């Protein structure tokens, strides 16, 4: 029997028929079903990754992730550590208060979240990160900037690891302890690499897409899930992804659905084109949407700009700034992504091979 291959968008489209506990992206771009046995397996594997990174029964874990990952990681941490708490991804002073009040030894967060926390400790709070006494930091949910693991290890005096988590469930599937290391999967056969433009395993070196095989899943069965994460395969082993591809762009740990953005803008009269620019000039990602109007009379119209801003707020929890191109262009053109981080390679997988 031939396996089904599904993308994030196709998982979202199937959400109306899915059953069990449904783990949904903030914008419903993916819907990942979990039956009772699936939930148990997901928590168990995440706990095994925590243990592999050094977290044990003497540790106290604070999870600073968004849902659906937060609850899953906290449950897994509670099974392998002395205590676990979820505090959410926002609020650096609140995170500092949680770490000190709970006497945490382990922090689980996104790479940019921890880097931003570090910057705030130095520049705003005037606190020494070593005073927190963290023993472990586990990074997940984003593509880290170069040297992040090494810098955080030195600043916090902690063992810093990176976990590869499913972009659908948030559960951990693999880990590494150094930027130059390949990933170590928590179970054989759960992760693989595929050709970008064909539903087959990759055969040659170069770019390959990370795929998940949820073995034994109660409803997905032998389905192969395209993650949108892309890795370079020259160095052997299972490489950690350093790029993304497809109709979803990863911004601040959230996948922004370009087709939904495009559909929302198509309903606003006068929009002829747009460009989404994503950057990481400091510690956090930022996104700005530059809209081109087809009529010059709309360029300086504050009501039209407000309509676009409200449409974006309804689509995603990620804050996206809005700018208007100074010159109108009557001819319609497709939307563009300008990723100054160098992460997103393009919307069409076939064009990258």
ABEGO torsion letter per residue (X at the ends): XBBBBBBAAAAAAAAAABBEBBBBBAAGABBBBBBAAAAAAAAAAAAAAAAAAGBBAABBBBBBBBOAAAAAAAAAAAAABABBBBAEABGAAAAAAAAAAAGBABBBBBAAAAAAAAAAAAAAAGBBAAAAGBABBBBBGBBBBBGAAAAAAAAAGBBBBBBBBBAAAGBBABBBABAABBBBBABBGABBBBBAABBBBBABBEBBBBBBBBBGBAAAEABBBBAGBBBBAAAEEBBBBABBBEABBBBGGBBBBAAAAAAAAAABBGBABBBBBBBBABABBBBBBBBBBABAAAAABAAAAAAAAAAAAAABABBBBBBBBABBBABBBBBBBBBAAGABAEABAAAAX
